[in-house]
């Protein structure tokens, strides 16, 4: 059905990512995040797909100084534009000052009865969740993807003191996609558009219209910080080469397999494949199954697959690193630390494993151990700004002010925007 228009909002600046590259264009697995996000929607029929971008990015990619650019074969000179067009993107639209202004700009160009809005920084959204939001929207009029809040929430005053526990029974963490009738959103913008809202569904709430919740999962996280980008790289995992299989009709399918989702044949396609002789699963195959499970938020299954991978390949650093991420997601921080340490020991010459381990140690307030791990990372890669910044935090907490000042200075030389971050830490003041 083509009653939905898709709008992907890609206006993130990348400030919290500590990168000069705008967030939608940061690479995951060697390709821009925006491309991965568009691919998540490519198998679903939409009336059109609009990507909202900063005006300067539209000009850079299309060589056109326009607020709306309809994509066509004339833009084939830009590899990313051509790839997005093949994934179903029909136009670029210039964003506004606020996120909600960008959404409105996109809505004004669409024609579908319903509009589905998604953040470009959520590249791991599942197709079944997308379709569930669309189906619920048709029934109710509006729906969003969200997850129930599982952590205990504390109300904290300006001094950092707890003054109450929040009842989480009816609390959900909103995600995207979010959808409603396009005319209702346009009416909401006209009436309440001057108010700042934190998500698109808030305007529907202000209109008093019903909006349903569809249960999502933790895999649909928003890539916001450098640590999120590391997790995204882990989830993407190594990509296998394209494979093909012969269909019963005699044709061939050459669609690349995904390291994240193993696509099943559709109900109307019959595949006649002779089963190969039984063979032991390789560590790489088990690892890819773990990546699949992690993307779908099934961390328990992922841990089983990772254990299997490590039985086949005991020094598999990537498997240990992903295992640490899974344990961290389910709140088992001790096992997360041990797994991250094993990754560093399995491949001691890779700085990132030491950075990951040091970061978990820092979160556990194990200042001396964190300092040691960051020192090993920096011995391998001295230009790692966040490592210099975090070792300064560890050393400042250990009372090593001279060493902390040296590393903080180096961090700011490498990345000046960390200066504002440093102001948030009392222990770094005066260094």
C-alpha positions as a Markdown table, in Angstrom:
| # | Residue | x | y | z |
|---|---|---|---|---|
| 1 | Unk | 0.0 | 0.0 | 0.0 |
| 2 | Unk | 1.2 | 3.5 | -0.7 |
| 3 | Unk | -1.0 | 5.5 | 1.7 |
| 4 | Unk | 2.1 | 6.4 | 3.7 |
| 5 | Unk | 4.8 | 9.0 | 3.0 |
| 6 | Unk | 8.1 | 8.5 | 4.7 |
| 7 | Unk | 10.1 | 11.4 | 6.1 |
| 8 | Unk | 13.7 | 10.7 | 7.4 |
| 9 | Unk | 15.0 | 13.6 | 9.4 |
| 10 | Unk | 18.8 | 13.8 | 8.9 |
| 11 | Unk | 19.7 | 17.2 | 10.3 |
| 12 | Unk | 22.0 | 16.1 | 13.2 |
| 13 | Unk | 25.1 | 18.2 | 13.6 |
| 14 | Unk | 27.2 | 15.7 | 15.3 |
| 15 | Unk | 28.2 | 18.0 | 18.2 |
| 16 | Unk | 27.8 | 15.3 | 20.9 |
| 17 | Unk | 29.5 | 12.9 | 18.5 |
| 18 | Unk | 32.6 | 15.1 | 18.8 |
| 19 | Unk | 33.0 | 15.0 | 15.1 |
| 20 | Unk | 33.3 | 17.6 | 12.3 |
| 21 | Unk | 31.3 | 15.3 | 10.1 |
| 22 | Unk | 27.5 | 15.7 | 10.4 |
| 23 | Unk | 26.0 | 12.8 | 12.2 |
| 24 | Unk | 24.0 | 11.3 | 9.3 |
| 25 | Unk | 27.1 | 11.0 | 7.2 |
| 26 | Unk | 29.3 | 9.3 | 9.8 |
| 27 | Unk | 30.2 | 5.8 | 8.6 |
| 28 | Unk | 29.2 | 2.5 | 10.1 |
| 29 | Unk | 30.7 | -0.5 | 8.4 |
| 30 | Unk | 32.2 | 1.7 | 5.7 |
| 31 | Unk | 29.0 | 3.3 | 4.6 |
| 32 | Unk | 27.2 | 6.5 | 5.8 |
| 33 | Unk | 24.6 | 6.0 | 8.6 |
| 34 | Unk | 21.9 | 7.7 | 6.5 |
| 35 | Unk | 22.3 | 5.0 | 3.9 |
| 36 | Unk | 21.9 | 2.2 | 6.4 |
| 37 | Unk | 18.7 | 3.9 | 7.8 |
| 38 | Unk | 17.2 | 4.3 | 4.3 |
| 39 | Unk | 18.0 | 0.6 | 3.6 |
| 40 | Unk | 15.9 | -0.4 | 6.7 |
| 41 | Unk | 12.8 | 1.0 | 4.9 |
| 42 | Unk | 13.7 | 0.1 | 1.3 |
| 43 | Unk | 11.5 | -3.0 | 1.2 |
| 44 | Unk | 8.3 | -1.2 | 2.2 |
| 45 | Unk | 6.0 | 0.6 | -0.3 |
| 46 | Unk | 5.7 | 4.4 | 0.3 |
| 47 | Unk | 4.0 | 7.1 | -1.7 |
| 48 | Unk | 7.4 | 8.8 | -1.6 |
| 49 | Unk | 10.5 | 9.0 | 0.7 |
| 50 | Unk | 11.7 | 12.5 | 1.7 |
| 51 | Unk | 15.1 | 13.0 | 3.4 |
| 52 | Unk | 15.4 | 16.3 | 5.3 |
| 53 | Unk | 18.9 | 17.6 | 5.3 |
| 54 | Unk | 20.8 | 20.8 | 6.1 |
| 55 | Unk | 20.8 | 23.2 | 3.1 |
| 56 | Unk | 24.6 | 23.1 | 2.7 |
| 57 | Unk | 24.5 | 19.3 | 2.5 |
| 58 | Unk | 21.9 | 19.3 | -0.2 |
| 59 | Unk | 24.1 | 21.7 | -2.2 |
| 60 | Unk | 27.2 | 19.6 | -1.6 |
| 61 | Unk | 25.5 | 16.4 | -2.7 |
| 62 | Unk | 23.5 | 17.7 | -5.7 |
| 63 | Unk | 25.2 | 20.9 | -6.7 |
| 64 | Unk | 21.8 | 22.6 | -6.5 |
| 65 | Unk | 21.1 | 25.6 | -4.2 |
| 66 | Unk | 17.4 | 24.8 | -3.7 |
| 67 | Unk | 15.1 | 24.0 | -0.7 |
| 68 | Unk | 13.6 | 21.0 | -2.5 |
| 69 | Unk | 15.5 | 18.7 | -4.9 |
| 70 | Unk | 13.7 | 15.9 | -6.7 |
| 71 | Unk | 16.2 | 13.1 | -7.2 |
| 72 | Unk | 16.6 | 11.8 | -10.7 |
| 73 | Unk | 19.2 | 10.0 | -12.9 |
| 74 | Unk | 20.9 | 13.4 | -13.4 |
| 75 | Unk | 22.4 | 13.1 | -9.9 |
| 76 | Unk | 24.1 | 9.8 | -10.6 |
| 77 | Unk | 27.5 | 11.6 | -10.3 |
| 78 | Unk | 27.3 | 11.4 | -6.5 |
| 79 | Unk | 27.7 | 7.9 | -5.3 |
| 80 | Unk | 25.7 | 8.4 | -2.1 |
| 81 | Unk | 22.9 | 10.2 | -3.8 |
| 82 | Unk | 22.6 | 7.4 | -6.4 |
| 83 | Unk | 22.6 | 4.8 | -3.7 |
| 84 | Unk | 19.8 | 6.6 | -1.8 |
| 85 | Unk | 17.8 | 6.9 | -5.0 |
| 86 | Unk | 18.1 | 3.2 | -5.6 |
| 87 | Unk | 16.9 | 2.7 | -2.0 |
| 88 | Unk | 13.7 | 4.6 | -2.8 |
| 89 | Unk | 14.5 | 8.2 | -1.7 |
| 90 | Unk | 12.6 | 10.6 | -4.0 |
| 91 | Unk | 13.6 | 14.0 | -2.8 |
| 92 | Unk | 15.8 | 16.1 | -0.5 |
| 93 | Unk | 14.2 | 18.9 | 1.5 |
| 94 | Unk | 16.1 | 21.6 | 3.4 |
| 95 | Unk | 15.6 | 21.5 | 7.2 |
| 96 | Unk | 14.7 | 24.3 | 9.5 |
| 97 | Unk | 16.1 | 25.8 | 12.7 |
| 98 | Unk | 14.4 | 23.3 | 15.0 |
| 99 | Unk | 13.8 | 19.6 | 14.4 |
| 100 | Unk | 10.1 | 20.2 | 14.3 |
| 101 | Unk | 10.6 | 22.9 | 11.7 |
| 102 | Unk | 12.5 | 20.3 | 9.6 |
| 103 | Unk | 9.6 | 17.9 | 10.0 |
| 104 | Unk | 7.1 | 20.5 | 8.8 |
| 105 | Unk | 9.2 | 21.3 | 5.8 |
| 106 | Unk | 9.1 | 17.6 | 4.9 |
| 107 | Unk | 5.4 | 17.3 | 5.5 |
| 108 | Unk | 4.6 | 20.1 | 3.2 |
| 109 | Unk | 6.1 | 18.2 | 0.2 |
| 110 | Unk | 4.3 | 14.9 | 0.8 |
| 111 | Unk | 1.0 | 13.6 | -0.5 |
| 112 | Unk | 0.3 | 10.4 | 1.4 |
| 113 | Unk | -2.7 | 10.1 | 3.7 |
| 114 | Unk | -0.4 | 9.2 | 6.5 |
| 115 | Unk | 3.2 | 10.4 | 7.3 |
| 116 | Unk | 5.8 | 8.2 | 8.9 |
| 117 | Unk | 8.7 | 10.1 | 10.5 |
| 118 | Unk | 12.0 | 8.5 | 11.5 |
| 119 | Unk | 15.4 | 9.7 | 12.8 |
| 120 | Unk | 18.3 | 9.1 | 10.5 |
| 121 | Unk | 20.4 | 8.3 | 13.6 |
| 122 | Unk | 18.3 | 5.1 | 14.3 |
| 123 | Unk | 19.7 | 2.8 | 11.6 |
| 124 | Unk | 18.8 | -0.5 | 13.3 |
| 125 | Unk | 15.0 | -0.2 | 13.3 |
| 126 | Unk | 13.3 | -3.5 | 12.5 |
| 127 | Unk | 11.0 | -3.9 | 9.5 |
| 128 | Unk | 8.3 | -5.8 | 11.5 |
| 129 | Unk | 8.3 | -2.8 | 14.0 |
| 130 | Unk | 7.9 | -0.3 | 11.1 |
| 131 | Unk | 5.0 | -2.3 | 9.7 |
| 132 | Unk | 3.4 | -2.6 | 13.1 |
| 133 | Unk | 3.5 | 1.2 | 13.6 |
| 134 | Unk | 1.9 | 1.7 | 10.2 |
| 135 | Unk | -0.8 | -0.9 | 10.9 |
| 136 | Unk | -1.6 | 0.6 | 14.3 |
| 137 | Unk | -1.7 | 4.1 | 12.7 |
| 138 | Unk | -4.3 | 3.0 | 10.2 |
| 139 | Unk | -6.5 | 1.6 | 13.1 |
| 140 | Unk | -6.1 | 4.5 | 15.6 |
| 141 | Unk | -5.0 | 7.5 | 13.6 |
| 142 | Unk | -1.5 | 7.8 | 15.2 |
| 143 | Unk | 1.1 | 5.5 | 16.7 |
| 144 | Unk | 4.7 | 5.6 | 17.8 |
| 145 | Unk | 7.4 | 3.0 | 18.6 |
| 146 | Unk | 8.5 | 3.0 | 22.2 |
| 147 | Unk | 9.8 | 0.8 | 25.0 |
| 148 | Unk | 8.6 | 0.5 | 28.6 |
| 149 | Unk | 11.0 | 2.0 | 31.1 |
| 150 | Unk | 12.6 | -0.8 | 33.1 |
| 151 | Unk | 15.1 | 1.1 | 35.2 |
| 152 | Unk | 14.2 | 2.6 | 38.6 |
| 153 | Unk | 13.9 | 6.4 | 38.1 |
| 154 | Unk | 15.0 | 8.8 | 40.7 |
| 155 | Unk | 14.0 | 12.5 | 41.0 |
| 156 | Unk | 17.2 | 14.5 | 41.8 |
| 157 | Unk | 17.5 | 18.1 | 42.9 |
| 158 | Unk | 20.0 | 20.7 | 41.8 |
| 159 | Unk | 22.4 | 19.6 | 44.5 |
| 160 | Unk | 22.5 | 16.1 | 43.2 |
| 161 | Unk | 20.4 | 14.7 | 46.1 |
| 162 | Unk | 17.6 | 12.2 | 45.6 |
| 163 | Unk | 14.2 | 13.5 | 46.6 |
| 164 | Unk | 11.9 | 10.9 | 45.3 |
| 165 | Unk | 11.3 | 7.7 | 43.2 |
| 166 | Unk | 9.3 | 8.0 | 40.0 |
| 167 | Unk | 6.5 | 5.5 | 39.4 |
| 168 | Unk | 7.6 | 3.8 | 36.2 |
| 169 | Unk | 4.4 | 1.7 | 35.7 |
| 170 | Unk | 3.1 | 3.9 | 32.9 |
| 171 | Unk | 6.4 | 5.3 | 31.6 |
| 172 | Unk | 7.6 | 4.5 | 28.1 |
| 173 | Unk | 10.7 | 5.7 | 26.3 |
| 174 | Unk | 9.7 | 7.1 | 22.9 |
| 175 | Unk | 11.5 | 6.1 | 19.7 |
| 176 | Unk | 10.9 | 6.6 | 16.0 |
| 177 | Unk | 9.2 | 5.9 | 13.7 |
| 178 | Unk | 6.2 | 8.0 | 14.7 |
| 179 | Unk | 3.2 | 8.3 | 12.4 |
| 180 | Unk | -0.2 | 10.0 | 12.0 |
| 181 | Unk | -2.5 | 11.4 | 9.4 |
| 182 | Unk | -0.6 | 14.1 | 7.5 |
| 183 | Unk | -3.5 | 16.6 | 7.8 |
| 184 | Unk | -3.6 | 16.1 | 11.6 |
| 185 | Unk | 0.1 | 16.9 | 11.8 |
| 186 | Unk | -0.2 | 19.9 | 9.6 |
| 187 | Unk | -3.1 | 21.2 | 11.7 |
| 188 | Unk | -1.1 | 20.6 | 14.9 |
| 189 | Unk | 1.9 | 22.5 | 13.5 |
| 190 | Unk | -0.4 | 25.4 | 12.6 |
| 191 | Unk | -1.9 | 25.5 | 16.1 |
| 192 | Unk | 1.0 | 24.6 | 18.3 |
| 193 | Unk | 4.1 | 25.0 | 16.1 |
| 194 | Unk | 5.5 | 27.8 | 18.1 |
| 195 | Unk | 5.9 | 25.6 | 21.1 |
| 196 | Unk | 9.1 | 23.6 | 21.5 |
| 197 | Unk | 8.4 | 19.9 | 21.6 |
| 198 | Unk | 10.8 | 16.9 | 22.2 |
| 199 | Unk | 9.2 | 14.6 | 19.7 |
| 200 | Unk | 6.7 | 14.7 | 16.9 |
| 201 | Unk | 3.9 | 12.8 | 18.7 |
| 202 | Unk | 3.9 | 15.6 | 21.3 |
| 203 | Unk | 2.0 | 17.8 | 18.9 |
| 204 | Unk | -0.7 | 15.1 | 18.4 |
| 205 | Unk | -1.0 | 15.0 | 22.2 |
| 206 | Unk | -1.5 | 18.7 | 22.3 |
| 207 | Unk | -4.3 | 18.3 | 19.8 |
| 208 | Unk | -6.0 | 15.8 | 22.1 |
| 209 | Unk | -6.0 | 13.1 | 19.4 |
| 210 | Unk | -5.4 | 9.4 | 20.3 |
| 211 | Unk | -2.0 | 8.0 | 19.7 |
| 212 | Unk | -1.1 | 4.3 | 20.3 |
| 213 | Unk | 2.2 | 2.8 | 21.4 |
| 214 | Unk | 3.8 | -0.1 | 19.6 |
| 215 | Unk | 6.4 | -2.0 | 21.7 |
| 216 | Unk | 9.9 | -1.7 | 20.2 |
| 217 | Unk | 13.3 | -2.9 | 21.5 |
| 218 | Unk | 16.6 | -1.7 | 22.7 |
| 219 | Unk | 18.2 | -2.4 | 19.3 |
| 220 | Unk | 16.5 | 0.7 | 17.9 |
| 221 | Unk | 18.8 | 3.0 | 19.8 |
| 222 | Unk | 19.8 | 6.5 | 18.6 |
| 223 | Unk | 23.4 | 7.0 | 17.6 |
| 224 | Unk | 24.3 | 10.1 | 19.5 |
| 225 | Unk | 27.7 | 9.7 | 21.2 |
| 226 | Unk | 31.1 | 8.2 | 20.2 |
| 227 | Unk | 30.2 | 5.2 | 22.4 |
| 228 | Unk | 27.0 | 4.7 | 20.5 |
| 229 | Unk | 29.0 | 4.7 | 17.2 |
| 230 | Unk | 31.3 | 2.0 | 18.6 |
| 231 | Unk | 28.2 | -0.1 | 19.5 |
| 232 | Unk | 26.8 | 0.5 | 16.0 |
| 233 | Unk | 30.0 | -0.8 | 14.5 |
| 234 | Unk | 29.9 | -3.9 | 16.7 |
| 235 | Unk | 26.2 | -4.5 | 15.7 |
| 236 | Unk | 27.0 | -4.0 | 12.0 |
| 237 | Unk | 29.7 | -6.6 | 12.2 |
| 238 | Unk | 31.6 | -7.9 | 9.2 |
| 239 | Unk | 29.5 | -8.0 | 6.0 |
| 240 | Unk | 29.6 | -11.2 | 4.0 |
| 241 | Unk | 29.9 | -11.0 | 0.3 |
| 242 | Unk | 26.8 | -11.1 | -1.9 |
| 243 | Unk | 25.5 | -14.7 | -2.4 |
| 244 | Unk | 23.0 | -16.2 | -4.8 |
| 245 | Unk | 20.7 | -19.2 | -4.9 |
| 246 | Unk | 18.8 | -20.8 | -7.7 |
| 247 | Unk | 15.1 | -20.5 | -7.6 |
| 248 | Unk | 12.7 | -23.3 | -8.6 |
| 249 | Unk | 11.5 | -21.1 | -11.5 |
| 250 | Unk | 15.0 | -21.1 | -13.0 |
| 251 | Unk | 15.8 | -17.5 | -12.2 |
| 252 | Unk | 18.5 | -16.3 | -9.8 |
| 253 | Unk | 18.4 | -14.0 | -6.8 |
| 254 | Unk | 21.6 | -12.0 | -6.3 |
| 255 | Unk | 20.4 | -9.8 | -3.4 |
| 256 | Unk | 23.3 | -9.5 | -0.9 |
| 257 | Unk | 22.7 | -11.2 | 2.5 |
| 258 | Unk | 22.7 | -8.9 | 5.5 |
| 259 | Unk | 25.0 | -9.5 | 8.5 |
| 260 | Unk | 22.2 | -8.2 | 10.6 |
| 261 | Unk | 19.0 | -9.6 | 9.2 |
| 262 | Unk | 18.8 | -13.0 | 7.5 |
| 263 | Unk | 16.0 | -12.5 | 5.1 |
| 264 | Unk | 13.4 | -15.2 | 4.7 |
| 265 | Unk | 11.9 | -16.0 | 1.3 |
| 266 | Unk | 8.4 | -14.4 | 0.8 |
| 267 | Unk | 5.4 | -16.7 | 0.9 |
| 268 | Unk | 5.0 | -16.7 | -2.9 |
| 269 | Unk | 8.6 | -17.6 | -3.6 |
| 270 | Unk | 9.5 | -21.3 | -3.5 |
| 271 | Unk | 13.2 | -22.0 | -3.2 |
| 272 | Unk | 14.5 | -25.4 | -4.0 |
| 273 | Unk | 17.9 | -25.8 | -2.4 |
| 274 | Unk | 19.7 | -29.1 | -1.8 |
| 275 | Unk | 20.9 | -29.1 | 1.8 |
| 276 | Unk | 24.7 | -29.2 | 2.0 |
| 277 | Unk | 26.5 | -31.9 | 4.0 |
| 278 | Unk | 26.4 | -31.3 | 7.7 |
| 279 | Unk | 29.4 | -29.3 | 8.9 |
| 280 | Unk | 30.5 | -27.8 | 12.1 |
| 281 | Unk | 29.6 | -24.1 | 12.5 |
| 282 | Unk | 32.5 | -21.7 | 12.4 |
| 283 | Unk | 33.2 | -19.1 | 14.9 |
| 284 | Unk | 32.4 | -16.4 | 12.3 |
| 285 | Unk | 29.0 | -17.9 | 11.6 |
| 286 | Unk | 28.2 | -18.0 | 15.4 |
| 287 | Unk | 29.4 | -14.4 | 15.7 |
| 288 | Unk | 27.1 | -13.3 | 12.8 |
| 289 | Unk | 24.1 | -14.9 | 14.5 |
| 290 | Unk | 25.1 | -13.0 | 17.7 |
| 291 | Unk | 25.1 | -9.8 | 15.7 |
| 292 | Unk | 21.6 | -10.6 | 14.3 |
| 293 | Unk | 20.3 | -11.3 | 17.8 |
| 294 | Unk | 21.9 | -8.1 | 19.3 |
| 295 | Unk | 20.3 | -5.9 | 16.6 |
| 296 | Unk | 16.9 | -7.3 | 17.5 |
| 297 | Unk | 17.5 | -6.6 | 21.2 |
| 298 | Unk | 17.7 | -10.4 | 22.1 |
| 299 | Unk | 20.9 | -10.1 | 24.2 |
| 300 | Unk | 20.4 | -13.5 | 25.9 |
| 301 | Unk | 20.5 | -15.4 | 22.5 |
| 302 | Unk | 23.4 | -13.2 | 21.4 |
| 303 | Unk | 25.4 | -14.3 | 24.5 |
| 304 | Unk | 24.7 | -18.0 | 23.7 |
| 305 | Unk | 26.0 | -17.5 | 20.1 |
| 306 | Unk | 29.0 | -15.6 | 21.3 |
| 307 | Unk | 29.8 | -18.4 | 23.8 |
| 308 | Unk | 29.6 | -20.8 | 20.9 |
| 309 | Unk | 31.9 | -18.6 | 18.8 |
| 310 | Unk | 34.5 | -18.4 | 21.6 |
| 311 | Unk | 34.5 | -22.1 | 22.0 |
| 312 | Unk | 35.4 | -22.4 | 18.4 |
| 313 | Unk | 37.9 | -19.5 | 18.5 |
| 314 | Unk | 39.1 | -18.8 | 22.1 |
| 315 | Unk | 40.9 | -15.5 | 21.3 |
| 316 | Unk | 38.2 | -14.0 | 19.2 |
| 317 | Unk | 38.5 | -10.3 | 20.2 |
| 318 | Unk | 35.4 | -9.0 | 18.4 |
| 319 | Unk | 33.3 | -11.7 | 20.0 |
| 320 | Unk | 34.5 | -10.7 | 23.5 |
| 321 | Unk | 33.9 | -7.0 | 22.7 |
| 322 | Unk | 30.3 | -7.7 | 21.5 |
| 323 | Unk | 29.8 | -9.9 | 24.6 |
| 324 | Unk | 30.8 | -7.0 | 26.8 |
| 325 | Unk | 28.3 | -4.8 | 25.1 |
| 326 | Unk | 25.5 | -7.3 | 25.6 |
| 327 | Unk | 26.3 | -7.8 | 29.2 |
| 328 | Unk | 26.3 | -4.0 | 29.7 |
| 329 | Unk | 22.9 | -3.7 | 28.0 |
| 330 | Unk | 21.3 | -6.2 | 30.4 |
| 331 | Unk | 23.0 | -4.6 | 33.4 |
| 332 | Unk | 25.6 | -7.2 | 34.2 |
| 333 | Unk | 28.5 | -4.8 | 34.5 |
| 334 | Unk | 30.9 | -7.2 | 36.2 |
| 335 | Unk | 30.7 | -9.6 | 33.3 |
| 336 | Unk | 30.8 | -6.7 | 30.9 |
| 337 | Unk | 34.1 | -5.7 | 32.4 |
| 338 | Unk | 35.6 | -9.1 | 32.3 |
| 339 | Unk | 34.6 | -9.6 | 28.7 |
| 340 | Unk | 36.0 | -6.3 | 27.6 |
| 341 | Unk | 39.2 | -7.1 | 29.4 |
| 342 | Unk | 39.4 | -10.4 | 27.5 |
| 343 | Unk | 39.0 | -8.5 | 24.2 |
| 344 | Unk | 41.9 | -6.3 | 25.0 |
| 345 | Unk | 44.1 | -9.3 | 26.1 |
| 346 | Unk | 43.1 | -11.3 | 23.0 |
| 347 | Unk | 44.2 | -8.5 | 20.7 |
| 348 | Unk | 46.5 | -6.2 | 22.8 |
| 349 | Unk | 47.8 | -4.3 | 19.8 |
| 350 | Unk | 44.4 | -2.7 | 19.1 |
| 351 | Unk | 43.8 | 0.6 | 20.9 |
| 352 | Unk | 40.0 | 0.5 | 20.7 |
| 353 | Unk | 39.7 | -2.6 | 22.9 |
| 354 | Unk | 41.7 | -0.9 | 25.6 |
| 355 | Unk | 39.6 | 2.3 | 25.2 |
| 356 | Unk | 36.4 | 0.2 | 25.6 |
| 357 | Unk | 37.7 | -1.6 | 28.7 |
| 358 | Unk | 39.0 | 1.7 | 30.2 |
| 359 | Unk | 35.7 | 3.3 | 29.7 |
| 360 | Unk | 33.8 | 0.6 | 31.6 |
| 361 | Unk | 36.4 | 0.8 | 34.4 |
| 362 | Unk | 35.9 | 4.6 | 34.5 |
| 363 | Unk | 32.1 | 4.0 | 34.9 |
| 364 | Unk | 32.8 | 1.6 | 37.7 |
| 365 | Unk | 34.9 | 4.3 | 39.4 |
| 366 | Unk | 38.0 | 2.1 | 39.3 |
| 367 | Unk | 40.2 | 5.1 | 38.7 |
| 368 | Unk | 43.7 | 3.4 | 38.9 |
| 369 | Unk | 42.7 | 0.5 | 36.6 |
| 370 | Unk | 41.1 | 2.9 | 34.2 |
| 371 | Unk | 44.2 | 5.0 | 34.1 |
| 372 | Unk | 46.3 | 2.0 | 33.3 |
| 373 | Unk | 44.0 | 0.8 | 30.5 |
| 374 | Unk | 43.8 | 4.2 | 28.9 |
| 375 | Unk | 47.6 | 4.5 | 29.1 |
| 376 | Unk | 47.9 | 1.3 | 27.1 |
| 377 | Unk | 45.4 | 2.6 | 24.5 |
| 378 | Unk | 47.3 | 5.9 | 24.2 |
| 379 | Unk | 50.6 | 4.1 | 23.8 |
| 380 | Unk | 49.1 | 2.6 | 20.7 |
| 381 | Unk | 47.1 | 5.6 | 19.4 |
| 382 | Unk | 48.2 | 9.0 | 20.9 |
| 383 | Unk | 45.7 | 11.1 | 18.9 |
| 384 | Unk | 42.7 | 9.6 | 20.6 |
| 385 | Unk | 41.1 | 12.7 | 22.1 |
| 386 | Unk | 38.4 | 11.0 | 24.3 |
| 387 | Unk | 41.1 | 8.7 | 25.7 |
| 388 | Unk | 43.2 | 11.7 | 26.8 |
| 389 | Unk | 40.1 | 13.3 | 28.2 |
| 390 | Unk | 39.0 | 10.3 | 30.2 |
| 391 | Unk | 42.4 | 9.4 | 31.5 |
| 392 | Unk | 42.5 | 13.0 | 32.8 |
| 393 | Unk | 39.3 | 12.3 | 34.7 |
| 394 | Unk | 40.7 | 9.2 | 36.2 |
| 395 | Unk | 44.0 | 10.9 | 37.2 |
| 396 | Unk | 42.1 | 13.9 | 38.6 |
| 397 | Unk | 40.1 | 11.6 | 40.8 |
| 398 | Unk | 43.4 | 9.9 | 41.9 |
| 399 | Unk | 44.8 | 13.3 | 42.9 |
| 400 | Unk | 47.3 | 13.3 | 40.1 |
| 401 | Unk | 46.6 | 16.9 | 39.0 |
| 402 | Unk | 49.8 | 17.5 | 37.0 |
| 403 | Unk | 49.3 | 14.3 | 34.9 |
| 404 | Unk | 45.6 | 15.1 | 34.5 |
| 405 | Unk | 46.3 | 18.6 | 33.3 |
| 406 | Unk | 48.8 | 17.3 | 30.7 |
| 407 | Unk | 46.2 | 14.9 | 29.3 |
| 408 | Unk | 43.4 | 17.4 | 29.4 |
| 409 | Unk | 45.5 | 19.9 | 27.5 |
| 410 | Unk | 46.3 | 17.2 | 24.9 |
| 411 | Unk | 42.6 | 16.3 | 24.6 |
| 412 | Unk | 41.7 | 20.0 | 23.9 |
| 413 | Unk | 44.5 | 20.3 | 21.4 |
| 414 | Unk | 43.0 | 17.4 | 19.5 |
| 415 | Unk | 39.4 | 18.4 | 19.9 |
| 416 | Unk | 38.5 | 21.9 | 21.1 |
| 417 | Unk | 34.8 | 21.2 | 21.5 |
| 418 | Unk | 35.7 | 19.1 | 24.6 |
| 419 | Unk | 36.3 | 22.3 | 26.5 |
| 420 | Unk | 32.5 | 22.6 | 27.2 |
| 421 | Unk | 32.4 | 19.0 | 28.3 |
| 422 | Unk | 35.3 | 19.6 | 30.7 |
| 423 | Unk | 33.3 | 22.4 | 32.4 |
| 424 | Unk | 30.7 | 19.8 | 33.5 |
| 425 | Unk | 33.2 | 18.0 | 35.8 |
| 426 | Unk | 34.1 | 19.6 | 39.1 |
| 427 | Unk | 37.2 | 17.5 | 39.4 |
| 428 | Unk | 38.7 | 19.0 | 36.2 |
| 429 | Unk | 38.2 | 22.6 | 37.3 |
| 430 | Unk | 41.4 | 24.5 | 37.9 |
| 431 | Unk | 43.6 | 22.1 | 35.9 |
